[in-house]
């Protein structure tokens, strides 16, 4: 059977004991779960003492499927060993561990999963490792923010299928890893504004980013970040052009820190799969509704669009 190995880690400014107590308590998991946001009506149950060996956290929902995870070994402040059992959409078992180590006055938390896929899904192993890794990254970011600040600046509103466009934008097209995308986009936006200004073109267009492709082997995104242009305006030399006519698209709004935009993207794609919406190849995109330089992270609003075929 095709094997899976996923591992992600994060540094949290909290003691190992505090981090351990949070992760070992299944009662906290709905707070920082990277999956439940898409399926708020999912049924979640904790059997037994949620912080003890033998406790079981189970879930069942239309979008998140069905499964459970059981504490098998708990070493306070050091290590958690769990068994993960998926029931739907397919059956599988995996070993999940959380390892904690003191680092930089806080804790380095490492989340790992070892398991396998059914044989008929052998062709998806690399894709699944990348996607699950992105989920782990999202969950760790939320756990970190919650433990350090007491809140998570991320809310998502699924607004359904709506018309969008026509749109034309000019920007910088590049490829980078997900962990580098923030600084990379800052450079792209600055370069786009500079080149537009040099040509006497408007620089007050709506900032937006179009995602062309995700390389599942490297986890790198191919994307373009830039500014929308008035209809009929051509992109100047040195910038990439992108445009769409009016199309139907699944629209999802994210309210909160850009650090958690992945939550809204995950929810959008889960809803699209559940509703069997066929996505267009023109590229999914996000439009930034306010300026991060003068807007608190809690109030940042981002519209995410998944253009559909037909």
QUISUL-V643393 format. One record per residue. RES is the residue in one letter. SS is DSSP state (h for helix, s for strand, l for the rest). BURIAL is b if it has 24 or more other ideal C-beta (glycine too) atoms within 12 Angstrom, else e. Layout:
res=RES ss=SS burial=BURIAL
res=RES ss=SS burial=BURIAL
//
This chain:
res=X ss=l burial=e
res=X ss=l burial=e
res=X ss=s burial=e
res=X ss=s burial=b
res=X ss=s burial=b
res=X ss=s burial=b
res=X ss=s burial=e
res=X ss=s burial=b
res=X ss=s burial=b
res=X ss=s burial=b
res=X ss=s burial=b
res=X ss=s burial=b
res=X ss=l burial=e
res=X ss=l burial=b
res=X ss=l burial=e
res=X ss=h burial=b
res=X ss=h burial=e
res=X ss=h burial=b
res=X ss=h burial=b
res=X ss=h burial=b
res=X ss=h burial=b
res=X ss=h burial=b
res=X ss=h burial=b
res=X ss=h burial=b
res=X ss=l burial=b
res=X ss=h burial=b
res=X ss=h burial=e
res=X ss=h burial=b
res=X ss=h burial=b
res=X ss=h burial=b
res=X ss=h burial=b
res=X ss=h burial=b
res=X ss=l burial=b
res=X ss=l burial=b
res=X ss=l burial=b
res=X ss=h burial=b
res=X ss=h burial=b
res=X ss=h burial=b
res=X ss=l burial=b
res=X ss=l burial=e
res=X ss=l burial=e
res=X ss=l burial=b
res=X ss=s burial=e
res=X ss=s burial=b
res=X ss=s burial=e
res=X ss=s burial=b
res=X ss=s burial=e
res=X ss=l burial=e
res=X ss=l burial=e
res=X ss=l burial=b
res=X ss=l burial=e
res=X ss=l burial=e
res=X ss=l burial=e
res=X ss=l burial=e
res=X ss=l burial=b
res=X ss=s burial=b
res=X ss=s burial=b
res=X ss=s burial=b
res=X ss=s burial=b
res=X ss=s burial=e
res=X ss=s burial=b
res=X ss=l burial=e
res=X ss=l burial=b
res=X ss=l burial=b
res=X ss=s burial=b
res=X ss=s burial=e
res=X ss=s burial=b
res=X ss=s burial=b
res=X ss=s burial=b
res=X ss=s burial=b
res=X ss=s burial=b
res=X ss=s burial=e
res=X ss=s burial=e
res=X ss=s burial=b
res=X ss=s burial=e
res=X ss=l burial=e
res=X ss=l burial=b
res=X ss=l burial=b
res=X ss=s burial=b
res=X ss=s burial=b
res=X ss=s burial=b
res=X ss=s burial=b
res=X ss=s burial=b
res=X ss=s burial=b
res=X ss=s burial=b
res=X ss=s burial=b
res=X ss=s burial=e
res=X ss=s burial=e
res=X ss=l burial=e
res=X ss=l burial=e
res=X ss=l burial=e
res=X ss=s burial=b
res=X ss=s burial=b
res=X ss=s burial=b
res=X ss=s burial=b
res=X ss=s burial=b
res=X ss=s burial=b
res=X ss=s burial=b
res=X ss=s burial=b
res=X ss=s burial=b
res=X ss=s burial=e
res=X ss=s burial=e
res=X ss=s burial=e
res=X ss=l burial=e
res=X ss=l burial=e
res=X ss=s burial=e
res=X ss=s burial=b
res=X ss=s burial=b
res=X ss=s burial=b
res=X ss=s burial=b
res=X ss=s burial=b
res=X ss=s burial=b
res=X ss=s burial=b
res=X ss=s burial=e
res=X ss=s burial=b
res=X ss=s burial=b
res=X ss=l burial=b
res=X ss=l burial=e
res=X ss=h burial=e
res=X ss=h burial=e
res=X ss=h burial=e
res=X ss=h burial=e
res=X ss=h burial=e
res=X ss=h burial=e
res=X ss=h burial=b
res=X ss=h burial=b
res=X ss=h burial=e
res=X ss=h burial=b
res=X ss=h burial=b
res=X ss=h burial=b
res=X ss=h burial=b
res=X ss=h burial=b
res=X ss=h burial=b
res=X ss=h burial=b
res=X ss=h burial=b
res=X ss=h burial=b
res=X ss=h burial=b
res=X ss=h burial=b
res=X ss=h burial=b
res=X ss=h burial=b
res=X ss=h burial=b
res=X ss=h burial=b
res=X ss=h burial=b
res=X ss=h burial=b
res=X ss=h burial=b
res=X ss=h burial=b
res=X ss=h burial=b
res=X ss=h burial=b
res=X ss=h burial=e
res=X ss=l burial=e
res=X ss=l burial=e
res=X ss=l burial=b
res=X ss=l burial=b
res=X ss=s burial=b
res=X ss=s burial=b
res=X ss=s burial=b
res=X ss=s burial=e
res=X ss=s burial=b
res=X ss=s burial=e
res=X ss=s burial=e
res=X ss=s burial=b
res=X ss=s burial=e
res=X ss=s burial=e
res=X ss=s burial=b
res=X ss=l burial=b
res=X ss=l burial=e
res=X ss=s burial=b
res=X ss=s burial=b
res=X ss=s burial=b
res=X ss=s burial=b
res=X ss=s burial=b
res=X ss=s burial=b
res=X ss=s burial=b
res=X ss=s burial=b
res=X ss=s burial=e
res=X ss=s burial=b
res=X ss=s burial=e
res=X ss=h burial=b
res=X ss=h burial=e
res=X ss=h burial=e
res=X ss=h burial=b
res=X ss=h burial=e
res=X ss=h burial=e
res=X ss=h burial=b
res=X ss=h burial=b
res=X ss=h burial=e
res=X ss=h burial=e
res=X ss=h burial=b
res=X ss=h burial=b
res=X ss=h burial=e
res=X ss=h burial=b
res=X ss=h burial=b
res=X ss=h burial=b
res=X ss=h burial=e
res=X ss=h burial=b
res=X ss=h burial=b
res=X ss=h burial=e
res=X ss=h burial=e
res=X ss=l burial=e
res=X ss=l burial=e
res=X ss=l burial=b
res=X ss=l burial=e
res=X ss=l burial=b
res=X ss=l burial=e
res=X ss=l burial=b
res=X ss=l burial=b
res=X ss=s burial=b
res=X ss=s burial=b
res=X ss=s burial=b
res=X ss=s burial=b
res=X ss=s burial=b
res=X ss=s burial=e
res=X ss=s burial=e
res=X ss=s burial=b
res=X ss=s burial=e
res=X ss=l burial=e
res=X ss=l burial=e
res=X ss=l burial=e
res=X ss=l burial=b
res=X ss=s burial=e
res=X ss=s burial=b
res=X ss=s burial=e
res=X ss=s burial=b
res=X ss=s burial=b
res=X ss=s burial=b
res=X ss=s burial=b
res=X ss=s burial=b
res=X ss=s burial=b
res=X ss=l burial=b
res=X ss=l burial=e
res=X ss=l burial=e
res=X ss=l burial=e
res=X ss=l burial=e
res=X ss=l burial=e
res=X ss=l burial=b
res=X ss=l burial=b
res=X ss=l burial=e
res=X ss=l burial=e
res=X ss=l burial=b
res=X ss=s burial=b
res=X ss=s burial=b
res=X ss=s burial=b
res=X ss=s burial=b
res=X ss=s burial=b
res=X ss=l burial=e
res=X ss=l burial=e
res=X ss=s burial=b
res=X ss=s burial=b
res=X ss=s burial=b
res=X ss=s burial=b
res=X ss=s burial=b
res=X ss=s burial=b
res=X ss=s burial=b
res=X ss=s burial=b
res=X ss=s burial=b
res=X ss=s burial=b
res=X ss=l burial=b
res=X ss=h burial=b
res=X ss=h burial=b
res=X ss=h burial=b
res=X ss=h burial=b
res=X ss=h burial=b
res=X ss=h burial=b
res=X ss=h burial=b
res=X ss=h burial=b
res=X ss=h burial=b
res=X ss=h burial=b
res=X ss=h burial=b
res=X ss=h burial=b
res=X ss=h burial=b
res=X ss=h burial=b
res=X ss=h burial=b
res=X ss=h burial=e
res=X ss=h burial=e
res=X ss=l burial=e
res=X ss=l burial=e
res=X ss=l burial=b
res=X ss=l burial=e
res=X ss=s burial=b
res=X ss=l burial=b
res=X ss=l burial=e
res=X ss=l burial=b
res=X ss=l burial=b
res=X ss=s burial=b
res=X ss=s burial=b
res=X ss=s burial=b
res=X ss=s burial=b
res=X ss=s burial=b
res=X ss=l burial=e
res=X ss=l burial=e
res=X ss=l burial=e
res=X ss=l burial=b
res=X ss=l burial=e
res=X ss=l burial=e
res=X ss=l burial=e
res=X ss=l burial=e
res=X ss=h burial=b
res=X ss=h burial=e
res=X ss=h burial=e
res=X ss=l burial=b
res=X ss=s burial=b
res=X ss=s burial=b
res=X ss=s burial=b
res=X ss=s burial=b
res=X ss=s burial=b
res=X ss=s burial=b
res=X ss=s burial=b
res=X ss=s burial=b
res=X ss=l burial=e
res=X ss=l burial=e
//
